[in-house]
Amino acid sequence: MEHSNELIEIFAGSNIQALALKYELEEAGIPCMIRNDQEAGNLVGIGSIQADVRILIEEVNMGKVRPILDAFLEKNSD
């Protein structure tokens, strides 16, 4: 059986929210990646209108991520 290692976006929000969710995922042993387009654009001097910071995970981890993500979103809903 072949598994996909495609990265999928599971969250977009503020830098603080993204870091908090990243911490929870890593505590559960789930690797993730933060993509911050605004910061990346600032580094090369072009900036970005995209303010959200995104969290990406490997698609194969979605089953483990779902309950953590649901709890995080419920806890942090406005």
N, C-alpha and C positions, 0 to 999 in steps of 0.2 A: 504494500500500500504506500503510495507516494504522498508526502505531506508538502503543503505549500509553506514556504518561508516568506511569503509576501508580507510587507509591512502594511498595516491598516491603521487609520486614524481612529482613536477611540474617544478623544477629548480635545476640545479647543476652549481656551479661556485665558484668564490672567496668568501671569508668570507665577504668582504666589499659589494659585489653585493648582497649576500644573506641577509645581514642585511638591506640593502636599500629596497629590495623587501619585506621583512618581515614587515618593517615599513609601506609601502604602503598598504599591505594587512590588517594589524591591524587597520590602519586609516579608512579603508572601513568596518571594523567590521568583518573581516574574520579571524578566528583563524588559526594559522599555527604553525609548529614545525620545528626547525632547527636541522639537523643531521650532525655533524662534526666528521667523523670517524677518521681523523688524530688526532684531539685534544683528542678524547676518547682514542685512542691507546697510546698517549703520557702519559696520566694520569696513565695508568697501566704499562707503560714501554715497550710496544711492538711496538709502532709507527705504521705507515701505509703508503703505497705508494699512497693511494687514497688521492689526495689533494683537491678535490672538496667538498664544503659544499652544502648540499642538503636541499631543502625546501619541506616539506610534508604538505598536506592538507587532510581534509576529502573529500572523493569522491563526497559527496552530494553538496559541495560548488564549484565544478568545473565551473558551469555556471556563478557564480558571479566572479570567479577568472579570467576567460578567457580574458575579455577586459583589466583588470589591467595588467595581464601577457604580453599580446600582446603589450600594450603601453610601458611597462617596457623594453621588449626585443628590440623594435624598437628604443627607446631612448638610449639604451646602446649597440647597435650593433657596432662591430668594423669596 
